[in-house]
């Protein structure tokens, strides 16, 4: 599996938005990076198969809405 770019459709606040995303493989595991408000949010599975959210605070220019992050996780669960 190679790293792949795609658009992630997320319904948030009653409208559907497309967020640029990328599937990144690390050995036997993977991470999904989603660009939101010019910040990259990384999602990876933890040991219990739940999504772990990773955000670099130094690259975060604006506040990310927790409800938006939860909406993205719901879409990732459906994939």
PyMOL Python script that loads the backbone (N, CA, C, O; Angstrom):
from pymol import cmd

cmd.read_pdbstr("""\
ATOM      1  N   UNK A   1       0.846  -1.171   0.000  1.00  0.00           N
ATOM      2  CA  UNK A   1       0.000   0.000   0.000  1.00  0.00           C
ATOM      3  C   UNK A   1       0.892   1.235   0.000  1.00  0.00           C
ATOM      4  O   UNK A   1       1.755   1.375   0.867  1.00  0.00           O
ATOM      5  N   UNK A   2       0.697   2.107  -0.938  1.00  0.00           N
ATOM      6  CA  UNK A   2       1.468   3.341  -1.018  1.00  0.00           C
ATOM      7  C   UNK A   2       0.708   4.467  -0.328  1.00  0.00           C
ATOM      8  O   UNK A   2      -0.491   4.356  -0.074  1.00  0.00           O
ATOM      9  N   UNK A   3       1.413   5.543  -0.031  1.00  0.00           N
ATOM     10  CA  UNK A   3       0.748   6.713   0.521  1.00  0.00           C
ATOM     11  C   UNK A   3      -0.191   7.278  -0.541  1.00  0.00           C
ATOM     12  O   UNK A   3       0.190   7.424  -1.702  1.00  0.00           O
ATOM     13  N   UNK A   4      -1.413   7.592  -0.139  1.00  0.00           N
ATOM     14  CA  UNK A   4      -2.416   8.046  -1.101  1.00  0.00           C
ATOM     15  C   UNK A   4      -3.102   9.305  -0.606  1.00  0.00           C
ATOM     16  O   UNK A   4      -3.416   9.435   0.577  1.00  0.00           O
ATOM     17  N   UNK A   5      -3.331  10.235  -1.532  1.00  0.00           N
ATOM     18  CA  UNK A   5      -4.090  11.446  -1.234  1.00  0.00           C
ATOM     19  C   UNK A   5      -5.538  11.232  -1.656  1.00  0.00           C
ATOM     20  O   UNK A   5      -5.806  10.565  -2.655  1.00  0.00           O
ATOM     21  N   UNK A   6      -6.470  11.798  -0.894  1.00  0.00           N
ATOM     22  CA  UNK A   6      -7.886  11.711  -1.227  1.00  0.00           C
ATOM     23  C   UNK A   6      -8.617  12.845  -0.532  1.00  0.00           C
ATOM     24  O   UNK A   6      -8.027  13.562   0.277  1.00  0.00           O
ATOM     25  N   UNK A   7      -9.888  13.011  -0.838  1.00  0.00           N
ATOM     26  CA  UNK A   7     -10.714  14.002  -0.171  1.00  0.00           C
ATOM     27  C   UNK A   7     -11.676  13.276   0.754  1.00  0.00           C
ATOM     28  O   UNK A   7     -12.314  12.301   0.355  1.00  0.00           O
ATOM     29  N   UNK A   8     -11.780  13.748   1.983  1.00  0.00           N
ATOM     30  CA  UNK A   8     -12.628  13.123   2.988  1.00  0.00           C
ATOM     31  C   UNK A   8     -13.908  13.949   3.136  1.00  0.00           C
ATOM     32  O   UNK A   8     -13.852  15.089   3.596  1.00  0.00           O
ATOM     33  N   UNK A   9     -15.072  13.384   2.751  1.00  0.00           N
ATOM     34  CA  UNK A   9     -16.336  14.123   2.893  1.00  0.00           C
ATOM     35  C   UNK A   9     -16.855  14.022   4.326  1.00  0.00           C
ATOM     36  O   UNK A   9     -17.052  12.924   4.847  1.00  0.00           O
ATOM     37  N   UNK A  10     -17.073  15.175   4.957  1.00  0.00           N
ATOM     38  CA  UNK A  10     -17.520  15.212   6.344  1.00  0.00           C
ATOM     39  C   UNK A  10     -18.731  16.133   6.437  1.00  0.00           C
ATOM     40  O   UNK A  10     -18.688  17.272   5.972  1.00  0.00           O
ATOM     41  N   UNK A  11     -19.811  15.637   7.038  1.00  0.00           N
ATOM     42  CA  UNK A  11     -20.977  16.470   7.284  1.00  0.00           C
ATOM     43  C   UNK A  11     -20.812  17.103   8.660  1.00  0.00           C
ATOM     44  O   UNK A  11     -20.689  16.419   9.676  1.00  0.00           O
ATOM     45  N   UNK A  12     -20.813  18.436   8.655  1.00  0.00           N
ATOM     46  CA  UNK A  12     -20.561  19.188   9.882  1.00  0.00           C
ATOM     47  C   UNK A  12     -21.405  20.458   9.863  1.00  0.00           C
ATOM     48  O   UNK A  12     -21.413  21.192   8.875  1.00  0.00           O
ATOM     49  N   UNK A  13     -22.105  20.708  10.948  1.00  0.00           N
ATOM     50  CA  UNK A  13     -23.003  21.869  11.040  1.00  0.00           C
ATOM     51  C   UNK A  13     -24.009  21.908   9.895  1.00  0.00           C
ATOM     52  O   UNK A  13     -24.325  22.976   9.370  1.00  0.00           O
ATOM     53  N   UNK A  14     -24.501  20.744   9.517  1.00  0.00           N
ATOM     54  CA  UNK A  14     -25.550  20.661   8.513  1.00  0.00           C
ATOM     55  C   UNK A  14     -25.109  20.754   7.075  1.00  0.00           C
ATOM     56  O   UNK A  14     -25.950  20.733   6.176  1.00  0.00           O
ATOM     57  N   UNK A  15     -23.801  20.859   6.824  1.00  0.00           N
ATOM     58  CA  UNK A  15     -23.364  20.872   5.427  1.00  0.00           C
ATOM     59  C   UNK A  15     -22.163  19.954   5.239  1.00  0.00           C
ATOM     60  O   UNK A  15     -21.388  19.708   6.163  1.00  0.00           O
ATOM     61  N   UNK A  16     -22.035  19.459   4.019  1.00  0.00           N
ATOM     62  CA  UNK A  16     -20.936  18.543   3.717  1.00  0.00           C
ATOM     63  C   UNK A  16     -19.739  19.334   3.229  1.00  0.00           C
ATOM     64  O   UNK A  16     -19.850  20.186   2.347  1.00  0.00           O
ATOM     65  N   UNK A  17     -18.602  19.037   3.815  1.00  0.00           N
ATOM     66  CA  UNK A  17     -17.344  19.671   3.418  1.00  0.00           C
ATOM     67  C   UNK A  17     -16.360  18.585   3.008  1.00  0.00           C
ATOM     68  O   UNK A  17     -16.415  17.461   3.507  1.00  0.00           O
ATOM     69  N   UNK A  18     -15.462  18.933   2.097  1.00  0.00           N
ATOM     70  CA  UNK A  18     -14.408  18.014   1.680  1.00  0.00           C
ATOM     71  C   UNK A  18     -13.091  18.502   2.259  1.00  0.00           C
ATOM     72  O   UNK A  18     -12.712  19.659   2.074  1.00  0.00           O
ATOM     73  N   UNK A  19     -12.403  17.624   2.952  1.00  0.00           N
ATOM     74  CA  UNK A  19     -11.117  17.956   3.546  1.00  0.00           C
ATOM     75  C   UNK A  19     -10.021  17.157   2.848  1.00  0.00           C
ATOM     76  O   UNK A  19     -10.169  15.951   2.650  1.00  0.00           O
ATOM     77  N   UNK A  20      -8.920  17.816   2.473  1.00  0.00           N
ATOM     78  CA  UNK A  20      -7.797  17.078   1.900  1.00  0.00           C
ATOM     79  C   UNK A  20      -7.245  16.110   2.942  1.00  0.00           C
ATOM     80  O   UNK A  20      -7.057  16.470   4.104  1.00  0.00           O
ATOM     81  N   UNK A  21      -6.992  14.888   2.513  1.00  0.00           N
ATOM     82  CA  UNK A  21      -6.500  13.868   3.436  1.00  0.00           C
ATOM     83  C   UNK A  21      -5.447  13.022   2.745  1.00  0.00           C
ATOM     84  O   UNK A  21      -5.316  13.018   1.521  1.00  0.00           O
ATOM     85  N   UNK A  22      -4.702  12.306   3.574  1.00  0.00           N
ATOM     86  CA  UNK A  22      -3.631  11.450   3.045  1.00  0.00           C
ATOM     87  C   UNK A  22      -3.492  10.232   3.929  1.00  0.00           C
ATOM     88  O   UNK A  22      -3.448  10.342   5.154  1.00  0.00           O
ATOM     89  N   UNK A  23      -3.424   9.079   3.308  1.00  0.00           N
ATOM     90  CA  UNK A  23      -3.169   7.822   3.997  1.00  0.00           C
ATOM     91  C   UNK A  23      -1.659   7.600   3.976  1.00  0.00           C
ATOM     92  O   UNK A  23      -1.048   7.537   2.909  1.00  0.00           O
ATOM     93  N   UNK A  24      -1.063   7.481   5.163  1.00  0.00           N
ATOM     94  CA  UNK A  24       0.385   7.315   5.274  1.00  0.00           C
ATOM     95  C   UNK A  24       0.669   5.995   5.970  1.00  0.00           C
ATOM     96  O   UNK A  24       0.197   5.753   7.081  1.00  0.00           O
ATOM     97  N   UNK A  25       1.443   5.145   5.312  1.00  0.00           N
ATOM     98  CA  UNK A  25       1.767   3.835   5.877  1.00  0.00           C
ATOM     99  C   UNK A  25       3.080   3.902   6.635  1.00  0.00           C
ATOM    100  O   UNK A  25       4.054   4.489   6.162  1.00  0.00           O
ATOM    101  N   UNK A  26       3.099   3.290   7.825  1.00  0.00           N
ATOM    102  CA  UNK A  26       4.290   3.156   8.653  1.00  0.00           C
ATOM    103  C   UNK A  26       4.466   1.675   8.953  1.00  0.00           C
ATOM    104  O   UNK A  26       3.870   1.168   9.903  1.00  0.00           O
ATOM    105  N   UNK A  27       5.263   0.978   8.172  1.00  0.00           N
ATOM    106  CA  UNK A  27       5.463  -0.457   8.395  1.00  0.00           C
ATOM    107  C   UNK A  27       4.148  -1.204   8.276  1.00  0.00           C
ATOM    108  O   UNK A  27       3.551  -1.254   7.200  1.00  0.00           O
ATOM    109  N   UNK A  28       3.691  -1.789   9.386  1.00  0.00           N
ATOM    110  CA  UNK A  28       2.455  -2.568   9.378  1.00  0.00           C
ATOM    111  C   UNK A  28       1.244  -1.750   9.817  1.00  0.00           C
ATOM    112  O   UNK A  28       0.136  -2.282   9.892  1.00  0.00           O
ATOM    113  N   UNK A  29       1.433  -0.500  10.100  1.00  0.00           N
ATOM    114  CA  UNK A  29       0.332   0.340  10.552  1.00  0.00           C
ATOM    115  C   UNK A  29       0.196   1.546   9.620  1.00  0.00           C
ATOM    116  O   UNK A  29       0.989   1.721   8.695  1.00  0.00           O
ATOM    117  N   UNK A  30      -0.804   2.361   9.875  1.00  0.00           N
ATOM    118  CA  UNK A  30      -1.032   3.527   9.031  1.00  0.00           C
ATOM    119  C   UNK A  30      -1.584   4.675   9.858  1.00  0.00           C
ATOM    120  O   UNK A  30      -2.037   4.494  10.988  1.00  0.00           O
ATOM    121  N   UNK A  31      -1.536   5.846   9.272  1.00  0.00           N
ATOM    122  CA  UNK A  31      -2.065   7.060   9.868  1.00  0.00           C
ATOM    123  C   UNK A  31      -2.817   7.801   8.761  1.00  0.00           C
ATOM    124  O   UNK A  31      -2.416   7.761   7.598  1.00  0.00           O
ATOM    125  N   UNK A  32      -3.888   8.465   9.123  1.00  0.00           N
ATOM    126  CA  UNK A  32      -4.610   9.302   8.177  1.00  0.00           C
ATOM    127  C   UNK A  32      -4.411  10.741   8.604  1.00  0.00           C
ATOM    128  O   UNK A  32      -4.742  11.117   9.728  1.00  0.00           O
ATOM    129  N   UNK A  33      -3.869  11.545   7.701  1.00  0.00           N
ATOM    130  CA  UNK A  33      -3.643  12.958   7.976  1.00  0.00           C
ATOM    131  C   UNK A  33      -4.702  13.773   7.250  1.00  0.00           C
ATOM    132  O   UNK A  33      -4.896  13.613   6.045  1.00  0.00           O
ATOM    133  N   UNK A  34      -5.391  14.651   7.985  1.00  0.00           N
ATOM    134  CA  UNK A  34      -6.464  15.461   7.433  1.00  0.00           C
ATOM    135  C   UNK A  34      -6.112  16.927   7.640  1.00  0.00           C
ATOM    136  O   UNK A  34      -5.751  17.335   8.745  1.00  0.00           O
ATOM    137  N   UNK A  35      -6.217  17.719   6.575  1.00  0.00           N
ATOM    138  CA  UNK A  35      -5.927  19.144   6.679  1.00  0.00           C
ATOM    139  C   UNK A  35      -7.204  19.899   7.023  1.00  0.00           C
ATOM    140  O   UNK A  35      -8.191  19.846   6.289  1.00  0.00           O
ATOM    141  N   UNK A  36      -7.168  20.608   8.156  1.00  0.00           N
ATOM    142  CA  UNK A  36      -8.308  21.392   8.629  1.00  0.00           C
ATOM    143  C   UNK A  36      -7.796  22.783   8.981  1.00  0.00           C
ATOM    144  O   UNK A  36      -6.922  22.929   9.835  1.00  0.00           O
ATOM    145  N   UNK A  37      -8.331  23.787   8.336  1.00  0.00           N
ATOM    146  CA  UNK A  37      -7.923  25.182   8.615  1.00  0.00           C
ATOM    147  C   UNK A  37      -6.411  25.351   8.563  1.00  0.00           C
ATOM    148  O   UNK A  37      -5.823  25.985   9.440  1.00  0.00           O
ATOM    149  N   UNK A  38      -5.787  24.791   7.549  1.00  0.00           N
ATOM    150  CA  UNK A  38      -4.343  24.870   7.317  1.00  0.00           C
ATOM    151  C   UNK A  38      -3.502  24.154   8.371  1.00  0.00           C
ATOM    152  O   UNK A  38      -2.283  24.318   8.404  1.00  0.00           O
ATOM    153  N   UNK A  39      -4.137  23.368   9.225  1.00  0.00           N
ATOM    154  CA  UNK A  39      -3.424  22.537  10.198  1.00  0.00           C
ATOM    155  C   UNK A  39      -3.628  21.072   9.825  1.00  0.00           C
ATOM    156  O   UNK A  39      -4.692  20.694   9.333  1.00  0.00           O
ATOM    157  N   UNK A  40      -2.625  20.263  10.056  1.00  0.00           N
ATOM    158  CA  UNK A  40      -2.738  18.835   9.789  1.00  0.00           C
ATOM    159  C   UNK A  40      -3.061  18.102  11.080  1.00  0.00           C
ATOM    160  O   UNK A  40      -2.341  18.206  12.073  1.00  0.00           O
ATOM    161  N   UNK A  41      -4.161  17.359  11.043  1.00  0.00           N
ATOM    162  CA  UNK A  41      -4.557  16.529  12.170  1.00  0.00           C
ATOM    163  C   UNK A  41      -4.319  15.083  11.765  1.00  0.00           C
ATOM    164  O   UNK A  41      -4.798  14.640  10.722  1.00  0.00           O
ATOM    165  N   UNK A  42      -3.581  14.347  12.587  1.00  0.00           N
ATOM    166  CA  UNK A  42      -3.291  12.946  12.291  1.00  0.00           C
ATOM    167  C   UNK A  42      -4.179  12.052  13.142  1.00  0.00           C
ATOM    168  O   UNK A  42      -4.407  12.311  14.323  1.00  0.00           O
ATOM    169  N   UNK A  43      -4.674  10.997  12.512  1.00  0.00           N
ATOM    170  CA  UNK A  43      -5.526  10.017  13.189  1.00  0.00           C
ATOM    171  C   UNK A  43      -4.868   8.656  13.027  1.00  0.00           C
ATOM    172  O   UNK A  43      -4.493   8.261  11.923  1.00  0.00           O
ATOM    173  N   UNK A  44      -4.731   7.938  14.149  1.00  0.00           N
ATOM    174  CA  UNK A  44      -4.194   6.587  14.090  1.00  0.00           C
ATOM    175  C   UNK A  44      -4.917   5.735  15.114  1.00  0.00           C
ATOM    176  O   UNK A  44      -5.449   6.243  16.101  1.00  0.00           O
ATOM    177  N   UNK A  45      -4.931   4.446  14.871  1.00  0.00           N
ATOM    178  CA  UNK A  45      -5.595   3.518  15.790  1.00  0.00           C
ATOM    179  C   UNK A  45      -4.704   3.259  16.999  1.00  0.00           C
ATOM    180  O   UNK A  45      -3.490   3.101  16.867  1.00  0.00           O
ATOM    181  N   UNK A  46      -5.323   3.219  18.186  1.00  0.00           N
ATOM    182  CA  UNK A  46      -4.573   2.853  19.383  1.00  0.00           C
ATOM    183  C   UNK A  46      -4.686   1.346  19.603  1.00  0.00           C
ATOM    184  O   UNK A  46      -5.201   0.625  18.749  1.00  0.00           O
ATOM    185  N   UNK A  47      -4.208   0.882  20.737  1.00  0.00           N
ATOM    186  CA  UNK A  47      -4.196  -0.551  21.026  1.00  0.00           C
ATOM    187  C   UNK A  47      -5.592  -1.144  21.131  1.00  0.00           C
ATOM    188  O   UNK A  47      -5.772  -2.345  20.930  1.00  0.00           O
ATOM    189  N   UNK A  48      -6.582  -0.313  21.444  1.00  0.00           N
ATOM    190  CA  UNK A  48      -7.964  -0.780  21.581  1.00  0.00           C
ATOM    191  C   UNK A  48      -8.796  -0.517  20.330  1.00  0.00           C
ATOM    192  O   UNK A  48     -10.022  -0.625  20.360  1.00  0.00           O
ATOM    193  N   UNK A  49      -8.131  -0.173  19.236  1.00  0.00           N
ATOM    194  CA  UNK A  49      -8.758   0.072  17.929  1.00  0.00           C
ATOM    195  C   UNK A  49      -9.613   1.345  17.900  1.00  0.00           C
ATOM    196  O   UNK A  49     -10.466   1.496  17.026  1.00  0.00           O
ATOM    197  N   UNK A  50      -9.387   2.264  18.857  1.00  0.00           N
ATOM    198  CA  UNK A  50     -10.029   3.568  18.830  1.00  0.00           C
ATOM    199  C   UNK A  50      -9.103   4.542  18.115  1.00  0.00           C
ATOM    200  O   UNK A  50      -7.897   4.310  18.031  1.00  0.00           O
ATOM    201  N   UNK A  51      -9.663   5.623  17.604  1.00  0.00           N
ATOM    202  CA  UNK A  51      -8.840   6.605  16.912  1.00  0.00           C
ATOM    203  C   UNK A  51      -8.147   7.512  17.911  1.00  0.00           C
ATOM    204  O   UNK A  51      -8.788   8.074  18.799  1.00  0.00           O
ATOM    205  N   UNK A  52      -6.852   7.652  17.769  1.00  0.00           N
ATOM    206  CA  UNK A  52      -6.035   8.585  18.539  1.00  0.00           C
ATOM    207  C   UNK A  52      -5.819   9.807  17.652  1.00  0.00           C
ATOM    208  O   UNK A  52      -5.505   9.671  16.469  1.00  0.00           O
ATOM    209  N   UNK A  53      -5.987  10.998  18.221  1.00  0.00           N
ATOM    210  CA  UNK A  53      -5.842  12.241  17.466  1.00  0.00           C
ATOM    211  C   UNK A  53      -4.530  12.898  17.859  1.00  0.00           C
ATOM    212  O   UNK A  53      -4.244  13.088  19.041  1.00  0.00           O
ATOM    213  N   UNK A  54      -3.730  13.246  16.843  1.00  0.00           N
ATOM    214  CA  UNK A  54      -2.437  13.882  17.081  1.00  0.00           C
ATOM    215  C   UNK A  54      -2.415  15.232  16.350  1.00  0.00           C
ATOM    216  O   UNK A  54      -2.622  15.303  15.139  1.00  0.00           O
ATOM    217  N   UNK A  55      -2.160  16.294  17.116  1.00  0.00           N
ATOM    218  CA  UNK A  55      -2.073  17.630  16.536  1.00  0.00           C
ATOM    219  C   UNK A  55      -0.802  18.275  17.074  1.00  0.00           C
ATOM    220  O   UNK A  55      -0.583  18.307  18.285  1.00  0.00           O
ATOM    221  N   UNK A  56       0.031  18.785  16.179  1.00  0.00           N
ATOM    222  CA  UNK A  56       1.249  19.474  16.579  1.00  0.00           C
ATOM    223  C   UNK A  56       0.869  20.895  17.012  1.00  0.00           C
ATOM    224  O   UNK A  56       0.483  21.703  16.169  1.00  0.00           O
ATOM    225  N   UNK A  57       0.969  21.215  18.307  1.00  0.00           N
ATOM    226  CA  UNK A  57       0.530  22.533  18.773  1.00  0.00           C
ATOM    227  C   UNK A  57       1.328  23.688  18.168  1.00  0.00           C
ATOM    228  O   UNK A  57       0.814  24.803  18.078  1.00  0.00           O
ATOM    229  N   UNK A  58       2.566  23.446  17.754  1.00  0.00           N
ATOM    230  CA  UNK A  58       3.372  24.501  17.154  1.00  0.00           C
ATOM    231  C   UNK A  58       2.876  24.876  15.758  1.00  0.00           C
ATOM    232  O   UNK A  58       3.104  25.996  15.299  1.00  0.00           O
ATOM    233  N   UNK A  59       2.203  23.952  15.086  1.00  0.00           N
ATOM    234  CA  UNK A  59       1.708  24.212  13.737  1.00  0.00           C
ATOM    235  C   UNK A  59       0.237  24.578  13.724  1.00  0.00           C
ATOM    236  O   UNK A  59      -0.360  24.729  12.659  1.00  0.00           O
ATOM    237  N   UNK A  60      -0.344  24.719  14.891  1.00  0.00           N
ATOM    238  CA  UNK A  60      -1.764  25.010  15.006  1.00  0.00           C
ATOM    239  C   UNK A  60      -1.958  26.519  15.139  1.00  0.00           C
ATOM    240  O   UNK A  60      -1.676  27.101  16.186  1.00  0.00           O
ATOM    241  N   UNK A  61      -2.445  27.145  14.063  1.00  0.00           N
ATOM    242  CA  UNK A  61      -2.651  28.592  14.070  1.00  0.00           C
ATOM    243  C   UNK A  61      -4.018  28.975  14.610  1.00  0.00           C
ATOM    244  O   UNK A  61      -4.183  30.053  15.180  1.00  0.00           O
ATOM    245  N   UNK A  62      -4.978  28.116  14.438  1.00  0.00           N
ATOM    246  CA  UNK A  62      -6.325  28.438  14.890  1.00  0.00           C
ATOM    247  C   UNK A  62      -6.869  27.282  15.722  1.00  0.00           C
ATOM    248  O   UNK A  62      -6.358  26.163  15.676  1.00  0.00           O
ATOM    249  N   UNK A  63      -7.903  27.580  16.473  1.00  0.00           N
ATOM    250  CA  UNK A  63      -8.510  26.558  17.313  1.00  0.00           C
ATOM    251  C   UNK A  63      -9.319  25.586  16.451  1.00  0.00           C
ATOM    252  O   UNK A  63     -10.072  26.013  15.576  1.00  0.00           O
ATOM    253  N   UNK A  64      -9.169  24.307  16.689  1.00  0.00           N
ATOM    254  CA  UNK A  64      -9.915  23.281  15.971  1.00  0.00           C
ATOM    255  C   UNK A  64     -11.112  22.885  16.826  1.00  0.00           C
ATOM    256  O   UNK A  64     -10.962  22.567  18.006  1.00  0.00           O
ATOM    257  N   UNK A  65     -12.281  22.904  16.236  1.00  0.00           N
ATOM    258  CA  UNK A  65     -13.516  22.557  16.933  1.00  0.00           C
ATOM    259  C   UNK A  65     -13.534  21.055  17.225  1.00  0.00           C
ATOM    260  O   UNK A  65     -13.385  20.236  16.318  1.00  0.00           O
ATOM    261  N   UNK A  66     -13.718  20.701  18.501  1.00  0.00           N
ATOM    262  CA  UNK A  66     -13.755  19.286  18.900  1.00  0.00           C
ATOM    263  C   UNK A  66     -14.898  18.552  18.215  1.00  0.00           C
ATOM    264  O   UNK A  66     -14.770  17.364  17.918  1.00  0.00           O
ATOM    265  N   UNK A  67     -16.014  19.230  17.957  1.00  0.00           N
ATOM    266  CA  UNK A  67     -17.132  18.592  17.259  1.00  0.00           C
ATOM    267  C   UNK A  67     -16.760  18.232  15.831  1.00  0.00           C
ATOM    268  O   UNK A  67     -17.215  17.213  15.312  1.00  0.00           O
ATOM    269  N   UNK A  68     -15.942  19.051  15.193  1.00  0.00           N
ATOM    270  CA  UNK A  68     -15.471  18.738  13.846  1.00  0.00           C
ATOM    271  C   UNK A  68     -14.563  17.514  13.887  1.00  0.00           C
ATOM    272  O   UNK A  68     -14.670  16.637  13.030  1.00  0.00           O
ATOM    273  N   UNK A  69     -13.680  17.448  14.862  1.00  0.00           N
ATOM    274  CA  UNK A  69     -12.792  16.283  15.003  1.00  0.00           C
ATOM    275  C   UNK A  69     -13.630  15.021  15.208  1.00  0.00           C
ATOM    276  O   UNK A  69     -13.331  13.982  14.621  1.00  0.00           O
ATOM    277  N   UNK A  70     -14.666  15.098  16.027  1.00  0.00           N
ATOM    278  CA  UNK A  70     -15.549  13.945  16.240  1.00  0.00           C
ATOM    279  C   UNK A  70     -16.282  13.564  14.963  1.00  0.00           C
ATOM    280  O   UNK A  70     -16.475  12.378  14.698  1.00  0.00           O
ATOM    281  N   UNK A  71     -16.693  14.544  14.167  1.00  0.00           N
ATOM    282  CA  UNK A  71     -17.355  14.255  12.889  1.00  0.00           C
ATOM    283  C   UNK A  71     -16.395  13.538  11.939  1.00  0.00           C
ATOM    284  O   UNK A  71     -16.802  12.630  11.214  1.00  0.00           O
ATOM    285  N   UNK A  72     -15.141  13.939  11.940  1.00  0.00           N
ATOM    286  CA  UNK A  72     -14.132  13.264  11.102  1.00  0.00           C
ATOM    287  C   UNK A  72     -13.951  11.826  11.577  1.00  0.00           C
ATOM    288  O   UNK A  72     -13.868  10.912  10.757  1.00  0.00           O
ATOM    289  N   UNK A  73     -13.889  11.617  12.882  1.00  0.00           N
ATOM    290  CA  UNK A  73     -13.730  10.261  13.425  1.00  0.00           C
ATOM    291  C   UNK A  73     -14.915   9.381  13.017  1.00  0.00           C
ATOM    292  O   UNK A  73     -14.725   8.209  12.691  1.00  0.00           O
ATOM    293  N   UNK A  74     -16.127   9.924  13.030  1.00  0.00           N
ATOM    294  CA  UNK A  74     -17.293   9.154  12.602  1.00  0.00           C
ATOM    295  C   UNK A  74     -17.145   8.695  11.155  1.00  0.00           C
ATOM    296  O   UNK A  74     -17.477   7.557  10.824  1.00  0.00           O
ATOM    297  N   UNK A  75     -16.651   9.577  10.299  1.00  0.00           N
ATOM    298  CA  UNK A  75     -16.444   9.203   8.893  1.00  0.00           C
ATOM    299  C   UNK A  75     -15.362   8.131   8.783  1.00  0.00           C
ATOM    300  O   UNK A  75     -15.518   7.168   8.032  1.00  0.00           O
ATOM    301  N   UNK A  76     -14.275   8.291   9.521  1.00  0.00           N
ATOM    302  CA  UNK A  76     -13.198   7.294   9.482  1.00  0.00           C
ATOM    303  C   UNK A  76     -13.695   5.933   9.966  1.00  0.00           C
ATOM    304  O   UNK A  76     -13.278   4.903   9.437  1.00  0.00           O
ATOM    305  N   UNK A  77     -14.568   5.915  10.952  1.00  0.00           N
ATOM    306  CA  UNK A  77     -15.134   4.646  11.428  1.00  0.00           C
ATOM    307  C   UNK A  77     -15.947   3.946  10.351  1.00  0.00           C
ATOM    308  O   UNK A  77     -16.019   2.718  10.323  1.00  0.00           O
ATOM    309  N   UNK A  78     -16.562   4.726   9.461  1.00  0.00           N
ATOM    310  CA  UNK A  78     -17.376   4.156   8.392  1.00  0.00           C
ATOM    311  C   UNK A  78     -16.549   3.592   7.252  1.00  0.00           C
ATOM    312  O   UNK A  78     -17.026   2.754   6.487  1.00  0.00           O
ATOM    313  N   UNK A  79     -15.302   4.053   7.138  1.00  0.00           N
ATOM    314  CA  UNK A  79     -14.450   3.612   6.009  1.00  0.00           C
ATOM    315  C   UNK A  79     -14.017   2.169   6.165  1.00  0.00           C
ATOM    316  O   UNK A  79     -13.303   1.643   5.311  1.00  0.00           O
TER     317      UNK A  79
END
""", "prot")
cmd.dss("prot")
cmd.show_as("cartoon", "prot")
cmd.util.cbc("prot")
cmd.orient("prot")
